[in-house]
């Protein structure tokens, strides 16, 4: 049976990390970050379909279609205490999926970390809801976004075929964000942490503070050195995530 995630670590671990990647990214993009954590936890790295060459037909039609495809695997993964970590566009999926969990499963979510992400209300306000990818955006504008957000080494842009593929993937992922709509959900008892790079010029303070108006009552904002992809620019975020996992494991042991 195909699952929408890549499994890393000990399947019998008492605590799980559930992670969602950024637009244009993949589960594999999280591997260096997750593999820097100490052993003793399990990570399920969720991935949207259609990352590889020849898989364009597998991609979700819009944001709601992507949520439907992720829901069953996400709910099956929340069968023990877990920490949810979601970067950039992935934060919109984490927010929706956690908010729609049944109460008994929601009680197993120890912390949700939304990273380098606009709040749901802000994201919905920017969504233009085009009929298809590359209608509201052009390939040139998506390539400009790929350069602006960073995360790619300079030599990446010297390979036209690779660049074309990632522009295509990113353009389809941005279509998911462009078709996003806010939805009601329940977040009782689930603390949220809003993480960001202190040098990330793609977000405003209001984008970050707005998470407190989108369901979660308990929101902590934390900045780390670096830009939009601060996760790969230093060890501070990895150490902070390790602390959250350790705290969840200690609470479970007690």
C-alpha positions, 0 to 999 in steps of 0.5 A: 500500500502506498503512503503519503509519507517517508518513514525515518527512525524507529517504528516502535518509538513512543513519540512521532514527528510528523513533517510537511514540506514547503512548496516545491520541496519534498519529503527528502528535503527534510532528511538532513534536518531530521537525521540530525536529531538524536535517535529514539524517535520516529519521523513521518515525512509527508509528501505531496504527489507528483514530485518526480519526472513523469508524475505530473498527472498525479498532482492534486488539482487544488488545495482541497484535493491535496487535503483529501489525499493526505487526511487518511494517512495523517489520521492513521499516523496520530496513534501516539504522542506526536509533534507536528512540524510544517515549513512554509506552505506545509503549515497550511496543511498542518493547520487544516489537518490538525484542526479536523482531527477527532478530539481523542487524536487531537489530544495526542498532538503535543505541539504544532510548529509552523515554520516560515509561514503566513497565517491562514487568514493572511494566506487566504487573503492573498489567494487568487483562486485561479482555474489552473496552475500558471494562470495567475502566475507565469513560469518567469514569475515562478522562477523568480520566486525560486530565486527569491526564497533561496534554498538552492545553490547557485550552480542549480540554475546552470542546469536548464532541465533541472530548473524547468522541472522544479519550476513546474513542481513549484508552480503546481504547488503554488497553485495549491496555495492560490486555491487555499481557503480558511476553514473552521477547526478545533485546536483545544489543548494544542499549543502552536509555535510559530518559527521563522528566520530572523532575516527572512524578508518574505514574511512580515511580523503581522504574517507571524502574529496572525497565527494567534487569530486562526484557532490556536489559543496558545501561540509562541513566536520564535526567531532563529538566525537565517532566512526563509530556509533557516533550518539548513543554516544552523543548528539552533532550530534542530536543537529546539525541535529536539527539545520538543520531542524530548519533552513529549517523550518525557511526558509519555514516560511519566 
